[in-house]
Amino acid sequence: MTPAADPSLVAELSSRAPGLALSTDDLELYRTDIYYTAEHAPLAVASPISADEVAGLVRAARELRLSLATRGAGLSYSAGYIPSDARTVIVDMTRMNRIVEINAVDRYVTVQPGVTWSALRDALRPLGLTTPFWGTFSGLFATIGASLSQGAKFYGSASRGTSAESVLGLRLVTGTGELLVTGSAASSDPASPFFRNYGPDLTGIFLGDSGAFGIKVEITLQLIPAAAETGVCSYSFDDPVAQLGAMGQIGSELLASECLGMDPFSARSRMESEGLAADFKTLGSVVSGSGSFVSGVANAARIAMQGRRFASKIGYLMNCIVEGRDRQDARSRLRRVQQIAKDAGGKPIPASVPRVMRAIPFPRMNGLLTPSGKRMNWLHTVVPNSRGGECFQRTEAAFERHAGAMKTNGIDRGYLLSTHGPSGVGIETLIRWSDAPYPIHTQFMNEAEHARLRRREPNPEAARAVAELSQDIMAEWRAMGGVHMQIGRKYPYLKTRLPETAGLLSNLKRHLDPDGIINPGNLFK
Ligand SMILES: Cc1cc2nc3c(=O)[nH]c(=O)nc-3n(C[C@H](O)[C@H](O)[C@H](O)COP(=O)(O)OP(=O)(O)OC[C@H]3O[C@@H](n4cnc5c(N)ncnc54)[C@H](O)[C@@H]3O)c2cc1C
């Protein structure tokens, strides 16, 4: 047990929030996220189990002049929940993990914020239902409350946008300890949470807010029928700019549910590190995740035969998954995707990656370091379709400017590209360098993985070079008007808004959190 920085303060908090679980164990784990580290460990970790406990905690924290940093699974890298000082209490929301109501007739599901995307999918699948956006790649642990606070994107996003676009209403605790309701349920009469915009869209204010406006304690999401049929394809491109053009076109015609691009190195290391072709469990999941046993076996056999063989030959890789009302619908969408890819110069390759993505959408989180133990920093932006190619070239130019420092410090890079609804494409850079791991990087590893891990030494010079490179890339994106999902304290937000908009945002923060105790700094850095 790490000694509390101020045990008497923890005891005082405990007496003012009776019944609330408070811990001072493993405080070093809570000092960092995946990329950032705080100057101080937190004072304590609170794990509420109800909205009342959250409200009690906020009131007690306000009286004691403590700040609160809300945390889900901790799988972000935008300084969104790390302590701002030694008087910060981490609010761990993972124990509020109950699915409250599935209403198949009125097509909504209400959950507590600590429910994971994986648990929600497991509950909805037998009913033939899904949420339009249905999770992040980190969804085995990533929580729904956090994902909405970050405007998370991935599963479903190629045609249905971010997590925010799937929300009907919220309940949240503000910085004064009040419970606020948004959407149709915010009624003085008994009302269902089935509708988002009854009057102005108050729900939207709290989505993508990095938790700066309050702590979400209940969320209602839209339900839609799950796809009856899916189709997959993968293409290799020599020219990433042409690939981004194709990905934008696929989005603009609303053809795919997911469309993910990878640079050759990342694609190869995904194939190799995960051993897709050889892993028995993966193949088992492909069988069970396919529509029928026969097509499952066929898919698994195809992966086993093709997986590694093509991995050494690919260029930039584009993986698409389409969904359809029936087989004919899925096929016609797939044909159009294939035509767009071909017209843009893509060459068809075996679709192992999208098949595995569908069979195991939420893989284990043992890849927070590279297979060789390197650290990673993820940066992303979304730009209009028309500027995807230019954004890629400007990002490459930023890497070029830092080529010397990257070489000296052994820093390398990769890309993830994504289709983002009808209007935009996403560019995400993965920057890798040798550095000592944080406790969170090894938290989800099993014993064998721990034993295999190549533990790197601290490398402050390389870390500094990564930080400078990252700043330069972010400045380049800012100059293009790129937007970001996981703002936290990483991406400059307030200072990039027009004065009237910034004024309204600041007034809202003052109104909802007058003492600035909830996730200080998030959005407002
Ligand atoms: C390997 C890997 C894969 C990833 N894949 C994706 C992906 O596909 N798509 C994507 O968008 N991101 C992805 N991410 C980033 C991240 O995992 C997601 O954004 C995820 O939604 C974070 O969930 P979490 O529970 O870990 O949140 P945390 O990191 O714990 O918190 C994130 C933010 O939400 C706030 N927050 C948490 N709970 C609440 C609450 N109840 N009320 C208000 N604010 C709250 C926190 O203060 C913080 O600012 C990935 C990360 C990794 C490491």
The ligand as an SDF file (V2000), in Angstrom:
LIG
                    3D

 53 58  0  0  0  0  0  0  0  0999 V2000
   -5.0340   -0.1100  -27.7320 C   0  0  0  0  0  0  0  0  0  0  0  0
   -6.0020    1.0410  -27.7390 C   0  0  0  0  0  0  0  0  0  0  0  0
   -7.0350    1.0780  -28.6630 C   0  0  0  0  0  0  0  0  0  0  0  0
   -7.9070    2.1690  -28.6870 C   0  0  0  0  0  0  0  0  0  0  0  0
   -8.9040    2.1780  -29.6220 N   0  0  0  0  0  0  0  0  0  0  0  0
   -9.6970    3.2680  -29.7230 C   0  0  0  0  0  0  0  0  0  0  0  0
  -10.7030    3.3400  -30.7370 C   0  0  0  0  0  0  0  0  0  0  0  0
  -10.9140    2.4130  -31.5130 O   0  0  0  0  0  0  0  0  0  0  0  0
  -11.4400    4.4680  -30.7940 N   0  0  0  0  0  0  0  0  0  0  0  0
  -11.2700    5.5130  -29.9160 C   0  0  0  0  0  0  0  0  0  0  0  0
  -11.9820    6.5070  -30.0250 O   0  0  0  0  0  0  0  0  0  0  0  0
  -10.3460    5.4420  -28.9390 N   0  0  0  0  0  0  0  0  0  0  0  0
   -9.5720    4.3550  -28.8140 C   0  0  0  0  0  0  0  0  0  0  0  0
   -8.6400    4.2950  -27.8160 N   0  0  0  0  0  0  0  0  0  0  0  0
   -8.5670    5.3790  -26.8180 C   0  0  0  0  0  0  0  0  0  0  0  0
   -9.4170    5.0730  -25.5540 C   0  0  0  0  0  0  0  0  0  0  0  0
   -9.2590    3.7400  -25.1830 O   0  0  0  0  0  0  0  0  0  0  0  0
  -10.8820    5.3390  -25.7800 C   0  0  0  0  0  0  0  0  0  0  0  0
  -11.0940    6.7030  -26.0280 O   0  0  0  0  0  0  0  0  0  0  0  0
  -11.7980    4.8810  -24.6460 C   0  0  0  0  0  0  0  0  0  0  0  0
  -13.1000    5.3260  -24.9310 O   0  0  0  0  0  0  0  0  0  0  0  0
  -11.3790    5.3430  -23.2860 C   0  0  0  0  0  0  0  0  0  0  0  0
  -12.1790    4.6770  -22.3490 O   0  0  0  0  0  0  0  0  0  0  0  0
  -11.6800    4.5310  -20.8440 P   0  0  0  0  0  0  0  0  0  0  0  0
  -12.8030    3.9310  -20.0580 O   0  0  0  0  0  0  0  0  0  0  0  0
  -10.3920    3.8270  -20.7970 O   0  0  0  0  0  0  0  0  0  0  0  0
  -11.5060    6.0760  -20.4710 O   0  0  0  0  0  0  0  0  0  0  0  0
  -10.4720    6.8670  -19.5520 P   0  0  0  0  0  0  0  0  0  0  0  0
   -9.1680    6.8790  -20.2110 O   0  0  0  0  0  0  0  0  0  0  0  0
  -10.5210    6.3390  -18.1750 O   0  0  0  0  0  0  0  0  0  0  0  0
  -11.1280    8.3170  -19.5700 O   0  0  0  0  0  0  0  0  0  0  0  0
  -11.2040    9.0600  -20.7400 C   0  0  0  0  0  0  0  0  0  0  0  0
  -11.8050   10.4390  -20.4600 C   0  0  0  0  0  0  0  0  0  0  0  0
  -13.1700   10.3210  -20.0900 O   0  0  0  0  0  0  0  0  0  0  0  0
  -13.4090   10.9930  -18.8450 C   0  0  0  0  0  0  0  0  0  0  0  0
  -14.4220   10.1890  -18.1390 N   0  0  0  0  0  0  0  0  0  0  0  0
  -14.3380    8.8880  -17.7930 C   0  0  0  0  0  0  0  0  0  0  0  0
  -15.5060    8.4720  -17.2410 N   0  0  0  0  0  0  0  0  0  0  0  0
  -16.3190    9.5560  -17.2050 C   0  0  0  0  0  0  0  0  0  0  0  0
  -17.6430    9.7650  -16.7350 C   0  0  0  0  0  0  0  0  0  0  0  0
  -18.3880    8.8000  -16.2010 N   0  0  0  0  0  0  0  0  0  0  0  0
  -18.1650   11.0160  -16.8290 N   0  0  0  0  0  0  0  0  0  0  0  0
  -17.4420   12.0360  -17.3750 C   0  0  0  0  0  0  0  0  0  0  0  0
  -16.1880   11.8840  -17.8430 N   0  0  0  0  0  0  0  0  0  0  0  0
  -15.6340   10.6460  -17.7680 C   0  0  0  0  0  0  0  0  0  0  0  0
  -12.0630   11.0230  -18.1610 C   0  0  0  0  0  0  0  0  0  0  0  0
  -11.9900   12.1050  -17.2530 O   0  0  0  0  0  0  0  0  0  0  0  0
  -11.1260   11.1960  -19.3330 C   0  0  0  0  0  0  0  0  0  0  0  0
  -11.0400   12.5460  -19.6930 O   0  0  0  0  0  0  0  0  0  0  0  0
   -7.7580    3.2230  -27.7600 C   0  0  0  0  0  0  0  0  0  0  0  0
   -6.7400    3.1650  -26.8170 C   0  0  0  0  0  0  0  0  0  0  0  0
   -5.8670    2.1010  -26.8040 C   0  0  0  0  0  0  0  0  0  0  0  0
   -4.7890    2.0900  -25.7740 C   0  0  0  0  0  0  0  0  0  0  0  0
  1  2  1  0
  2  3  1  0
  2 52  2  0
  3  4  2  0
  4  5  1  0
  4 50  1  0
  5  6  2  0
  6  7  1  0
  6 13  1  0
  7  8  2  0
  7  9  1  0
  9 10  1  0
 10 11  2  0
 10 12  1  0
 12 13  2  0
 13 14  1  0
 14 15  1  0
 14 50  1  0
 15 16  1  0
 16 17  1  0
 16 18  1  0
 18 19  1  0
 18 20  1  0
 20 21  1  0
 20 22  1  0
 22 23  1  0
 23 24  1  0
 24 25  2  0
 24 26  1  0
 24 27  1  0
 27 28  1  0
 28 29  2  0
 28 30  1  0
 28 31  1  0
 31 32  1  0
 32 33  1  0
 33 34  1  0
 33 48  1  0
 34 35  1  0
 35 36  1  0
 35 46  1  0
 36 37  1  0
 36 45  1  0
 37 38  2  0
 38 39  1  0
 39 40  1  0
 39 45  2  0
 40 41  1  0
 40 42  2  0
 42 43  1  0
 43 44  2  0
 44 45  1  0
 46 47  1  0
 46 48  1  0
 48 49  1  0
 50 51  2  0
 51 52  1  0
 52 53  1  0
M  END
$$$$
